[in-house]
């Protein structure tokens, strides 16, 4: 669907003033102002975040009590189980907390639920199994804060339950020995955007301080924490939480850790994917290369292998797991293409772009491990909240659903308004999961779409591109793009700079690339400047672009592409149009 372009105003005097006072190039000053940063001190802190910018771990709600309980459990030789989740955030949180406990001498193991058989969160049957196997303390990561009934089960089984999570809380908090959460009701922690791995890192840090008997930890624990920062960064980027405040610190230093201190399993995955040849590691490498492969393991019911990869100390096992997970990702891509084609066809047949505020699509046999990805692609394409439901092949089990939102709509609140239709649901403002009886889907669809229609007005159902500036293609050489990189790490809350240019022409017909021809490769020109561009997700525009005669405008992000030791500037297209709607 067509997007509305919004170009940030250009104030030459303010740009020059900030450039002088913060000692940065004018292009960097302009981009800082676009992000609402005008104070020189704040600008310097933003451009060079320090590890000291992380708040002390004991300030995170619940950490002091959880640290005390776990410390005593370690001293008493109690059997501790880290109960994780099957996405990258859950895998990394599980891995770093389990490794920390083992480093401190704990009798610790981990449990990751099977995505397809068990689904998200704490489960009665799993807790009963862990108790039968001798577990005494269960500490969740990236899940549990909405598991009120399951917490009661844990108490009845004699399990000491510690919950660490970052998802939305329910109306009632579970009765646990301790709850660690950056937005715990009644607390006032200044940054609520930590992901599960970020929360687990803070707890691991506090445990290391407790074991060291000081704020300054011992050398082995310091080395562990520096490697764990990389694990936390991996989970933070993969979970698409805002890369501001503490997350910006974690990711900035975590990317360096992934480059210099990565464990054996990640080193093998780097080698399989070719990332070991990169001179630097950035968020795109994590978000588009590492995270999809680890997520593929979880989506296809093999999350435990992902945790094993992240924690193994065997070179042979690391190589074996990295290769297998790489192959799983290829299977995931095939499944995703199949579900996308079916869901997109259903959307084209059923979707009214004028009147429909949301989509609820259902298909029998759609693989539940990939419907979240497809829901995200459709939500971005149609700029509507999308719920995809995988119907059981024989109708004997509830449908499994994944939902993705758009800017300005709180998905968790929307689903909560329809909670009477579900067997279970959970998540946060941007993404959620649910289970629903097939017979209730039509009623849910009607109620959900009605709720969304009252929350997102007609005029708001158009995606907006906030463009930092208009500039000629000739302005983007390697030096300028390296200056733009000073604002990295880029991601949610701090997107890579988006520019636009007009009077652009095609040098040759666009060509489809990538699995299923999902993307486009183009050669564009403007007033003698020629550049390669890649339009990710733009494969469906091939015929329209090829048939267009004359010039057009593009919105793009300039990047430096490294290949075979060569570094070239190329463009990542976000949108194109004959006449920009500004």
N, C-alpha and C positions, 0 to 999 in steps of 0.2 A: 504494500500500500504506500501511497505517496507520503512523504515526510515533510514537515514544516521546518524550514531552516531559520535559525535565529543566530545572528552574528553579533558577538559582543562589541559594545561601543569601543572606539579607539580614542584614548586621551593621551596625546603626545607629551603633554607637560607632566602628567602623573607618571608615565612610563619613564621619562628621562630622570625624574626625581628619584624614583625607586631604584633605577639602574645605578645612579651615583651613590645613593646612601647605602645600598646593599652590596655594592661592588659586583654587579652581574651584568651580562650583556643585555641590551634593550629588548631583544626577543624573549629572553627569560623573564625580564621584568613585566613585559606585557602579559605573558602567560600566568605569572603569579597574580597579577591584578585580576585576570579572568577567574581565578580560583578564590578571589576574595581576600588575598593576602597583600596588604599594603604597608605593614609595619616592617622595617628593615630587620629587626631582631627575629620576628616570627619567620621572615623569609629565610634568614640564615639557618634557623633551626629546621625549617622544612627541607631545605636543600641538603643539609648535612645532619640527619638525625643520629643521635648517639645512643648507645645502649643504656647510658645513664638516664635516658628519657623514659625508660620503663619504670613504672611505679613499683615500690617495694611489694613483694608478693603477699605479705601479711595484710596489706590494705584491701586485697580482693575479698569480697564477702565470703565467709565460710572457710577460708584457707587456714587460719590459726587453729580452729577446732579440728579440721580434717588432718592437718599436720600432726597435731597432738595424738589423735586416735591411731593414725598410721604408724607414727613413731613408736607408740606403745605396742602395737601389733607386731612390728618388726622385732622389738626387744623380747616379746613373749613367744616368738617363733610361730605365730599364728599363720594359717594358710590364707593368703590374700589372692583374690582373683580380680583382675582388671577386666571389666565388662564393657566392650567397645561397640562400635558401629561399623557398617560395611562400606561407607564412602571414604574418600581420601582423608577428610578431616578426622573421622573416627579411627582409621588405620594409623595415622600419624600420632594421634593422641594416645591410642593404645600402646603403640610401640615405645614412645618416649617415656610414658609413665611406668610401663613394665620394666624397661631398661633401668630406669632410676631406682625402682624398688629392688631389683636384682643387685645393682651396684651397692646398695645400702645393706645387703645381706638378707633381704626378705625371702621368705618361701612364697614366691609369687608365680602365678601363671596368668593366662589371658583367655577370654572367651569372646568370640565374635559371632553374633547370630547370623543364620543363613537368610539372605535377603528374600529368596523365593519361598522357602518353607516357613520361616518365622516372621519375617518383616522387621520393621524398625522398633527399637526400644527394648525395655525390660520385658521378660516373659515368665509367667508362672512356671512353666515346664522347665525352662532353663535354670531358674533359681532352685527348683527342686532337685534337678540333676547335680548342680554344683554343691548343694548341701549334702546330698548322698555321697559325693566324692570327697567330702571332708572340708570344704571351704568354710571359713569362719568369718572372713571380711570380704565384702564385695564393694569395689569402687567403680562406679560407672564413669565413662568418658563420652562426651558428645550425646548423651541421652539420659533419660530418667527423671527429669524435672516434672514431667506430667504424669508419671507412673504412680499414681496414688494407691491404687489397689495392689499393684505389684510390690510396693514398699511394705504394705501390711503383710503380704505373703512372706517377704524376706524376714520380717520380725517374727512371724509365727514359726518360721523354720530355724530361728536362732541365729540368723545371719546379721552381722553388723553392717549396715548399708551406708556407704558414702556416695553421694551423687555429685558429679561435676558435669555441668552442662551449660549451654548458652541459648537454647531454644526458648520459645515462649512458655511461660508458666501457665498452669491451669488455675481455675478459681480457687482450688485448694492445693496447698503444697504437700508433697508426700512426707510421711513421718519417717524420716531417716536420721541416722546418727549425726550427719552433717550434710549440708548442701552448699556447694561452691558454685556461684553463678554471678556474673558481672552485673546483672539487673535483678538481683534478688529483692523481692518486695520488702520495703522498709529500710533498704540500704541506700547509700548515696555515692556509690563508686562513680567516678567522673567519666568513665569510658565504658559503654555497654556493648561495644562492637567486637569484642574478642570472640573467636571461634572456639570449637571444642579443643583443638590442639593448643591454642593460646592459653586457655584456662588450665589445661593439663601441664603446660610448661611452667606456669606460675606456681602450681602445686609442687611440681618436681623441684623447682628452685627453692621453695620454702623447706622442703624435706632435706635438701642438701645443706642448707644453712643450719637446720636443726642438728643434723648429724655432725656438722663441723663445729658446732657450738659457737658460731660467729657469723656475722654478715658476710665476711670474706671466706669463701669455701675452700676446701683443700684442692690441691692440684688435680687429682683424678676427677673430682666432681666438677671443677672448672672446665676441664677438657670435655666432660660429658655434656655440660650445659651449653658450651659453644657449638657442639654438634647438634644438640637438641634444638637450638635456635633454627637450624636449617630444617628440621622436621616440622617445627611450628610454622615456619614460613610456607612450607609445602602445603600444610593443611589450610593455612590462612588464604593463600591464593586460590586453592582448589574450591574452597567454600564460598568464594565470591563475597566476602565481607568487605566493608569499606577499608581501603588502604590509607587510613589517616590515624593520627594519634599513636597509640601503642602498636597497632598493626603495621604502621609505616616503619616503625623502628624494628619490629620483628622481621619484616620482609627485607628491609635494606640489609641488615646484618645476616639474616638467614640465607639470602642468595649468595653472599660471600662464603658462608659456611658450606653450602651445597657445592660450591666450586672447589673449596680447599679442604673440607673436613668430612665429606660425605662417607657414610658407612659402606661396607662391602657390597650390600645388595643394591644400593643406589648407584654405586660405581659401575656395577654390571649393567644396570638399566641404562645408564649414560652411554655405555659402550654399545649396547644393542641399538640404541636410537641415534647414535652419532653425536650426542651432545658433548661427549668428551673432547671433541675437536673444536668446540666453541671457545673463543677467547674470554667470554664472559657469559654468565647465566642471568637471564632476566625473567620477568613474569610470564612473558609469552612462551618461553621454553617450558616453564612449569605448567602453565595453563593449557597449552596445546600439545605438549609432548609427554611429560611425565604424568600429570594428573589423569588424562584419559586412559592411560594404560593401567594405572592402579585402580581407577574406577571400574574399568572393564572387569577386573577380578571380582569386585564386589557385585557388580550388576549381573554377572553370570554365576553368582553363588559360590565364589572362591575367595572371599575376602580374607580368610585366614592365611591364604598363601601370600597375599599382599603384606600382611603383618610379618609373616615369616621372612619375606624378602627384605623388609626394612630392618630386621633384627638379626639376620643370620651372620655368623662369623666364619662360615665355610665358603671359600672361593668357588668350589665346584657347585655347591648348592645355590649360591648366588647367581651364577651363570645360568644354571638350569631353570631357576625360577624366573629370571629376567627374560629369557627366551620364551618361556611358556606364557608369561603375562603379555608379552609383545604379541604373540599369536592370538591370545584371547581378545586383544583389542581389535584385531582384524575380524574376528567373528562378531564382535559387538558392532562394528561398522556395518557389516552385512545385515544384521538384524535391524539396526537402526534405519538403514535405507528402506528395508521392506516395510517397516511400520510407518515411516514417514510418508511413503507413497500412498499407502492405504488411508492414513489419517488426513493427509492433504487433499486427497480425492473426496473424502467425506466432508471436509471443511468447504471445499469449493461447491459442493452440491447443497449443503445445508446453511452456509453462512451468509447472512444479509449484512453487508458492511455498513448500512445506514442504521438499521434498527437493533442488531444484535450487539450487546455489550460484552458478551463472554461466550466461550464455546465449551461445551462438555461433549466429548467424542468418545465412542466406545467401539471396541472391536474384539471379536473372539479370537483368542490365540495370540494377541499382541504380546510380545515378550515383556513382562513387567519390569525387567531390568533396564530397558531402554526407553520406556514411555516418558520418563522425565526429560530426557534429552530432546525427544521429539516435541513434547509440550513446550519446552523452552524455545525451540526453533519456530514453532507456529505462533507463540506469543510475540516473539520479536517481529515476525513477518506481518502479522495482522494487528499488532498493537492492541491486544485484548488478553485478559486473563484466560488461560486455557487449562482445562482438566482433561486428561486422557485416562480412560479406564480399560484395563485388560480384563475381558470377560473369561471366566473359566471355560475350558473346552467343552465340558459336559454340563455346565451349570450347577455343579454340586457345591462349589465354594463361592464366597463373596468375590466381587470384582475388586482388583487392586488398582488404585489410582495414584497418579502423580499430577501435581498442579504447579504451574508457573505463572507469575504475575508480571505486571508492567509497572513502570514508575507511577507513584501516586496512589496505588491501590494496595491495601494491606490484606494479603491473601489469607492469613491466619484468621483475621477478624471475619472475613467473608465466609470462610468454611465454618467458623464457630457459630455463625448465624444459622447454619444448616446442620448442626451437629446431631439433631434428632434423627437424621436420615442415616447416619453412619454407624458402623460397628466400632470404628476407631478412626482417629485422625490426629495429626500433629505436624509441626513445622514452624515456619516463621513468616514474615511479611512477604518474602519473595518466592518461597518454594515450600511445598507441603506434600504430604502423602496421606492416603486414606484407604479404608476398606468399606465397601457398601454392598448390600444385597442387590442382586440384579433387578429385582422387582421394584426397588425404590429409586432407580436411576432417573426415570422420567420426572418424578416429583422433585428430586434434588436438582435436576437441570433447571426446572422452572423457577424454583426458589432462589437458586444461586444466580441465575441470569437476572432475575428481578432485583436482587440485592445489589449486584454490580451496576445495573442501570441507574439506580438511585445514587450510587457513589461516584460514578464517572459520567459526567455530563457529555452530551453529544459533541460539543466543541473540543472536549479533551480527548476524544478517541482518535487523535492523530498524533503519531510519534513526532517528537521534536528533536532536531539535531542542534545542539548548542556549539556553534563554530567559533573558535578562538579568534580567527582573523582571516582576511582574504589576502592571498599573496601569489605572485607569479611562480610558475614551476622553476624558473631559472634561479630562484632564491635558495633552492634546497640542494646545497652541496654537503659533503660529509662533515665539514666543520660546523655548519649551522645545525644539522641534525644532531650532532654530538652535544651541542649546546642545549637543544631541546631535551636530550636525555638526562640533563641535570635535574629535571623534575621527577625522574623515575624514583621508586618503582610505580608503574602505572597499573591501574585496575579500578575496581569499583570505588567510587568516591574521589578518585584522582585519575581520570582517563587520559590516555595518551593524547597529546595536542591534536585537535581536529581543525584543519584548515580548508579553505575552498579556493577554487580558481575557475575563471570563466573563459570563454572563447577557446575551449579545448577541442581538439579533433582526434580521431582515431587514425593511427598510422597503418593499421592493418585490421582485418576482421578479428573480433575477440574469439578466444578458443577456450573450451571447457577443460578444466583440470581437476584433479582430486578424485576420490572415490565416488562413482556415480555421476561424475561431471558436475559436482555441486558448486565449484568455484569457477571464476573466469580469469584468464590471463590476457592482458591488454598491453598495447603500446600506444601511449598518448603523446600528443605534441601541443605546444603552445608557443607561438612567436619564435620558432626556431629551437626551443628547448624540447628534448625528447626523453621520455622516461618509461620504464616498465611499471605496470600497476597490476595488483592482484585484487580482485573483487571477491572476497570471501563470502560464500553463501549467495553469490549473484548469478549462479549458473542459469537460472530461469530467465534472466534478462538477455541472454545471448542473442536471440533473434531480434529483439527490439532494438538493441544497441547496433547490431550489424546493419539493420535496415535504416537506421537514422542517417539522414543526410545533413551535413553542415556541422557547426560547432555546438557544444553543450557545456554545462557547468558540472564540476565534480567536487564532492566533499571527500577529503582524504587525510590519512595520517602518514607522514613521511617516516621511513625507518631505514636502518642500514642492514642490508642483507649480506651475511657472510657465507661464502661458498668457495671451497678449494683455496682458502687463504686470501681470497679477494673480497673486498668490501665495497659494495655499491649501494647508492641510495635508490630506493624504490618506494612506490606509493601503495598504501592499503586503502582501497576505496571503501567508503561507507555509504555513498549514495551518488546518484547522478540525475540530472534533469536538463531539459531544454532551456527552461527559464526558472531560476531559483525563486522560490516563494519565501521572501524574507520580510 
